[in-house]
Amino acid sequence: GPARDLAAVAERVRVAHGEEVADDPRFTHVILSGSALSIVDDHGFVPGLEATVRDAHARGAPIMGICYGSQMIARALLGRHHVRRNPAGLEVGWLATVCVSDEGGWFEGLPSPFRTWHYHRDEVCDLPRDFTVLASTAKCATQAWWSAERRLFGTQFHPEMDAEEGNAIFRLDRAKLARDGVDAEALIADTRDDGARTVIERFLLRRW
């Protein structure tokens, strides 16, 4: 895709592993990734990460969040009452995700529903009026959202996961999934990746 032709430099910071993070004006975009941790818990790195999100947002940097990262954007910029444990419980697998708005063209070219990788218990909720919900699943109404005005975009699903990487995690978590009554091999047998990772390129290439 075109994003691969960009002369881009990325820096990864693993805040949950104790690495310190601060906003840097050299970075044009910020992407917050997923985590096995819960957004409703107050881990030691959270205040610093929230401050980094607020600083990047204040200078107008576009910010994308994936799963925990999406929830962190909501918690940092809107308040913790905009994130919660999903009352429907664990949502996991290569699941059908329905595009509910074509605003912004985020899912142009993908089927609706499109299948992509999910593994979460928490969610973003009660977004303000200047946010648009873009995609939903049966268990989670806010699977993707954005605010053009605020230069923010988030997905509850994991667009970055391909079949190999996603299924490797299911195999690694086989026992943990079994405790929730989920058969990892059944998830793997139902693999279908419709290429939702295109949204990451669209985030990086969008003229905000």
PyMOL commands that set and color helices and strands:
alter all, ss='L'
color gray80, all
select helices_A, chain A and resi 2-5+15-17+46-58+68-77+80-82+103-105+163-172+174-179+184-189+198-205
alter helices_A, ss='H'
color red, helices_A
select strands_A, chain A and resi 30-32+63-66+83-85+91-99+114-120+122-124+132-136+144-147+152-155
alter strands_A, ss='S'
color yellow, strands_A
deselect
rebuild
show_as cartoon
